[in-house]
């Protein structure tokens, strides 16, 4: 069984169903003692993450069952090379910060997922425009978009992103350890000061359910240490897109598997291939001088022979000249074949994109080459991947932030307002015009055959968020003909649109 952290001396309350590490009496046999010595001498492949000093108060520890098996000592090096052992936040921070391949991999996904962002919407039969504007302003004030982008970057680099809902409580306040209930009674207007992304190196789990796997909170911390402060999980939102197995959760600090750790073997192969290609190009040709080495050595000695070679290397360029004996010496240039090096190097780069599931043009900016080459299909697949990532990674936590923002500005949660992610794939103006023309022709056919009425067509135009008449008013009961034009139907299918403030003042020779 896995346990949670031993409580600090001043923390004594434990919720039902949760356990904390307490000293337990043990009776050890001689066999047990030898087994403990063996485990202590062997390298630990899976062990609880140890936070840096200051995150967890002194005297607390996280207990975890040891995960040893045959061959662990022999496989530890291979496990690290394959990226199957948690590298720790300091090492991950070095990789993410200082190597461009990891930064592009993590940053591209985070930027794409927040590029078009979201839009709020309400029921079609109610006017929610004012509330939606207020909610958009609140999201701008809280910098929700920037915070979610940072959480996505932390998820890719460290395996977990966390966002703290700051309600004005101090670090030493005991209320931080209590649940943040999103209700009008407990969350007053103006309570939400800011939302703060927290790097996981400063957090560590405090307690979690480790005895009942039939509960949703199994192996999910309910409280966290944040630089010595106990914070309830409802105040520190958790964003994880790659969950590990539950038995390995303590190893990853109850976060997820970092994307850059999964990509490490592929990036290492790419770096080695890139350097090998550079070294091969740098020494692709080798001059060979066929000469009588014994005669040269007897004539000038080893020093003179070395000087001759060094002088050749020093003046070796297109304007240099090497002199050799016509009768006894022959100069030859041996060159390596460089024809397929570009393909080998590109394949190593493309393997990195396989881990991130993104097209090469998005990762590196390199466009496909060749006749009729195009990335349109790969871009469409990539946008579908980002859309799935947004729904799975952003929506649960973003919904909580939206409800907190509603309580902060109105004192209530308006559940008729929701949000949707704006698609990354956007049609150009010509494609949009073609679709609008097709819709107009379809509506005209339905109206002509009597399947729908003019008012139903008007309602459809008004509720079409992508159309020209989105949100148009239906007041007035429909089309009103001008004087002298009674009985004449409008050409636009029953929708009266005026381009002037006074249509009667702008007529042609026919009085229209």
N, C-alpha and C positions, 0 to 999 in steps of 0.2 A: 504494500500500500504506500502511496505517496502522501506526504504530509505537507502542511503549510508552514509558514514561518513561526518560530517561537515568539510569542508576544513580548513587547517591551514591558518592563516592570509595571508601568502605569496603566497598561491595557489589560483588562481582566475579562471583559465581556466577550463571549463567543456565541455566535448564532447557532441554532440547531442545524445539524447536518454538516458542520464544518469542524475541522480539526486543526490543531496547531502542534508543532513539534515540542514535546516535553521530554525531559530526561526519563528514561525507562530503565529499570534494573535488568541486568542481563547476567546469565550464568554461562560462562564460556568453557567448553571442553578443550582438550589439547588439539583435537581436529579443527575446531572452530578457530583457535588461535593461529594454526598454520595457514588456514584459508585466508584469514585476515592479512597475514604477512604476505601471502602470495598476491593478493589484490593490491596491497600497498606498493609492492615492487613493480607491478605491471602498469603500463600507461592506461589512463582512463579514456576510453573512446567516447562514452556518453556520461556526462556528469552535469550536475546543476550549474547554471550560469552563476558566476560570482560577480555581483555588482561592484563598482568602484567604491572606495571609502566615502562615506558621507551620505550615500543613498539610503542605506538601511541602518537604523540605530545599532549601537554596539550591543552585543550579547544576543543577537537574533541570528537564526540560521535556517536554511531550507533543507529538509530531509528528503532523500530520494532513494529508492531501491537501486542497488548497483546493477549495471547491465553488462555482465561479463559472459563470455562464451569462449569456446575453443578458438585459438588463433587470434585473439584480440591483440596481443602484443605484437604479432607479426604483421597484422593488417593495418595498424594505426597509420603508418606512413602512406600507404595506398589510399586510405580513407580520406586523409587530409588532401592528398593530391586530387582525388576525385570530387572534392567539395562536399562530402557527406558528413563532415564534422563541423559543428558550429564554430566559426572562427572568432567570435567575440566582437563586441561593438568597436573597441579601439582599432582592431585590424580591418574591420569592414569600413570604418570611417576613413582609414588611409586609402583603401582601394577606391572607394567612391569619390573621394575628394581629389585624388592625385592622378587617376588614370582616366583618359578621355573616353575609352571604350565603355567603362562602367557609367560614366556621367551621361553619355549619349543614350545608353540603354534605359537608364532610369528616368532621365529628364524628358526624353521624347514621349514616353507613355504618359507621364504626369502632365506635360504640356498639351498633348492631344486630348486627354480626358477632360481638361478644363478650358479648352480653346473656345468652343462655341457655348459652353456652359449650359445653363438651364433657363426655362421660362415658366412662370406661374400661370395657372389658369383656374377658372371657376366654372360653375354650371352655366350652360348657354342661356338659361331662362332667368338668370339673375345678373345684375350689374355689380361686379366685384372690382371694377377698374381702380377705384380709389384705394381699396385695401391692398390690391396687388401692387400699386405704386408705393404704398407705405412699406410693404414687405420687401420690395426691391431696395428701397432706401436703407432699410435696416440691415439687409445683407451686405450692402455696400459699406455701411458704417462698421460692421463687424469684420469686414474683409474675409467673408466666408470663402470666396473663390480662391484667394491666395492661401488660406489655411488648408483647404482641401488639396491644393496642388502640393503643398509642403508635406501633408500626410501621405500622399501618393509617393513622393520621393523617399520619405522615411520607410515606407513599406517596401520599396524596391531595394533600398540600400541596407536596411536593418531587419526587414521582415515584419515590422509593425509600425503603424503610425498612430499617435495618440493626440487628441485635442482636448484641452481642459476648458470647461465652461466656468469662467471666472464670474462669480456672483458677489465679489467684494469681500469674501472671507479672507482673513489673514492666514499665513502658513501655520501658525500655532493654534488656530481655532479647532475645537473638537467637532464642530459641525461639518468639517470636511469629510469626516468618516461616516456621516449619515447620508442616506439616499437623497438625491435631488429629484423630488417628485414634480413632474410637469403638470401641476394643477393650479387653478386660480387661487386656491386657499394657501398654498405653500410657495408659489412663485409670483411675487408681486411685480407690478409694472415698474420698469426701470431697474430690475435686479441684475440683468445680464450686462456686465460691464464690457467684456471682451471675450473672444475665444482665442486660445493660445496653443499652437502646435508645440508638443513637448517631445524632444528627442529621447528615444527609449533608453539611452545610456544613463539617464537620470532617474529611471523608474525601476521598480522591482515588485513582484507580487507579495502581498501580505498574507492573505488567507484565501482558500479555495476549497471547494467540495471535492474530496478524493475518495469517498466511500460509496457513493450511489451513482452508478453510470446511467441510471434510468431517469436522471434529472437533466434539464437543459444547461444547468450551471456546472455540470461535471467537468472538472479541469478548466474552469473559467474563473479567474480571480474575481472576487467581489470587492476586494480592497487592494490598493497599491501603496507602496512606499514611494514618495516623490521627494527626494533629498531630505529624508527623515520625517516628513509629514505623511499621515495616513489619509488617503483620499478614496472615497467610494467610487466604484466603477461607473456609476451614473453621472459623475462629474468629470470623469476622464474617459472619453469615448475611445473605443478601440477599433482600429481599422487594419484588417489582415486579409490578404488575398490568397495566400498560400499557407494553409493550415498544416502543421506537421501531425504525425500520429500522436495520440494523447500521451503515450508512454514517453515521448520525447519532448513534451511541452516544457518541462523544467529546464531541459538543456537549452532551449531557445528563449528562455526567460518568459515563457508563456506568450510569445509572439509567434510569428510565422517564419518560414524559410526565406531568407533574403534572395532576391533575384540575382544579385551579383555573385553570391556564393554558388548558385547553380551554374552560372555562366563562367566561373573561374577556370575550369579545365579548357573550355573553348577559347577564352581570351589568352590563356597561357600558350595554347597551340598557335594562335594567330601571332602573338608576339615573337615566338620562336621562329615561325615561318617567315615573318617579315624581316627579322634580323638575318636569317639564313640567306634569303634572297638578296638582301643588301650586301652581305659578305661575298656572295657568289658574283654579283655584278662588279664589286670592287676588285675582285681578282679573277675576272673571267678569262684573262689571257696570261700565259706564262711563256716568256722567252726562253728558248733552249739553245745553248751554244755547244756545238759539238767540236771538241778540240783535243789535242794530245795533252791530257792533264799532267802526265809525268814530265814531259818536256817543259811545259809552262812552269811547273812547280820548281824544277831544277834551275830554270832561268831567272825567275823573279822571286821565288820563295812564296811561302804561304801569305805573307803580308802583301806582297805585290799582287797576288791573285785576288785577295779580298778587296784591295784598292781598285782593281780593275772592275770588279762586279759592282762595287759601290758607286763608282763613277758612272757606270751604265744606268744604274737605278736613278741616280741624281739627275741625269740629263734625258731621262726617258720621256719624251713627248713627241708630238708630230714634227717638231723642228729639230729634234736631236738626231745625231748620227752615231752609229756604232761601227767601229772599224774592226775587221777580222782578217785573218790570214786567208788568202784566196785558195791556197793549196791544202792547208791542214785544218781549216776551221769552217763550220757551217752554222749559220744562225737560222732558227726556226721558231715560229710563234704557234703555240698550242692554245686554242680557244674553246671555251665551254659552250654548249648549246643553250641559248637563252630563249628558245622559241616558246616554251610552255610555262615559263615562270609566272607570267601574269595570271594564267588560269589557276595555277596552284595557289597563288596568293589570294585571288578572289574567292576561291573555295573556302579557304581558311577564314576569310572575313564573313562570308555568307553563313558559316556555321554558327557564328555569334548571333546572327539574326534569328536562327532557328530557336534558340533559347528564349529570346524575347518575343518571338512570334510577330515580327514586324518585317516589312519589306526592306530591301537593301537601300532603296532610294530614301526612305524615311530615316533610316539609321545613319547613313553616311552621306546622303545627298548625291550619290553616284547614280546616274540614270542608266537604264539598260542600253546596250549597244547592239548594233546589227540592223539589218533591213527589217522595217516594220516593227521594231521593238517598242513595247509599250508596257507601262506599269499599272494601267487602269484596273485590270482585274485584281492585281495584288493590293492596290489601294482600297478597293471595295471590300475585300476580305479583311484588311487591316481595320477599316472603319467598323465593320461588324464586330471585330474583336474588342475594339475600344468601347463600343456600345454595351457589350456584355460585361466588360470590366466596370463601367460606370454603374450599371444596375446592381451588380453584386458587391462592389467595393464601397461606392458612395452612398447609395440610397438609404440603407438603414440608419447610419449616423447622420446623414444630411436631413432626414426626416425629423430626427430629434432636435437638431439645431433649428429647423424651421418652426417646430412647435414652441421651442424656447423663445424664439424671436417673436412669435405671435403673442405669447404671454407677456413678453417684455413691452410691447407697444399697445396691446389692446386689453390685456388682462384676461384673455380667453383664447382658446384654440378654435380656429375656424376650419373645421374638417372638410368643408366644401371646397377649399382651396388646396390644390396640390401642385406639383411641379413635374416637368418632363425634361429630359435631356434633348437639346437641339441636335439633330443629326449632323454629323461631320460632312456627309456627302450632300452637296448643294448643287441644284440645277442652275445652268446659266440662263440668261434672259430669253434666248431663243427657245430653249426647251420648256421653260415656264409658259411662254406664250403659246406654244403648241399644245400643251396640256390644257390651258385655259380655253383654247378654241375647241378642243375635243369635248370638254365639259359643256360648253355653251351649245354645241350641236346636239349633244345627247339630251340636254334639258329641252331644247326646242322640239325634238322628236317625241319625247314623252308628253309634252304639253299638247302637241298637235294631235296625237292619237287619243288624248283624253285620259291618259293614265294619271296625270297630276293636274292640279289647278294652278292658276297664275299666282295665287297667294302661297302655295306650297313651293313653287319655284323661287319666289322672293325669299321665303324662309330659308331655303337651301342656299341661296346666294349670301344671305346675311350670316349664316353659321359656317360658311366656308372660310376657314382661317387663312387659306392660301389664295383666296380670290380677291377680286377688286372691290367687292362690296362687303367685306368682313366687318360685322358690327353695325351695318347701316340700319337706320331707324325704319320701322314699319308703320309709323304713325301716319295718319291721313287716309288709310284704307286702300292704298294702291294708287294707280296712275290716274291723274286728273288732267284731262285734255284742255288745251288752251281754247280761248274763244274762237268759234268757227270751226273747231276740229273735233266736235263731238262724234263719237262712233269710230274714231280713227285710233287704232291700237299703236302703241309705241313700238319702235323697231327693235328695242333692246329686250323684248320678252316680258314687258309689264313692269319694269323698274324705272321709275321716273328719276332722272338725274339731271340736275341743272348746273351748268357751268357758270351761271351768272347769278347775281343776287336778285335781279328783277327780270325774269324771262320775258315779260311782256314788252320790256323796253328794248329788246334786242330781237327784232323780227326781220325777215327777208321780204321780198316783193310779194310773196304769197301770204304774208301775215303770220308766218310760223317763226 
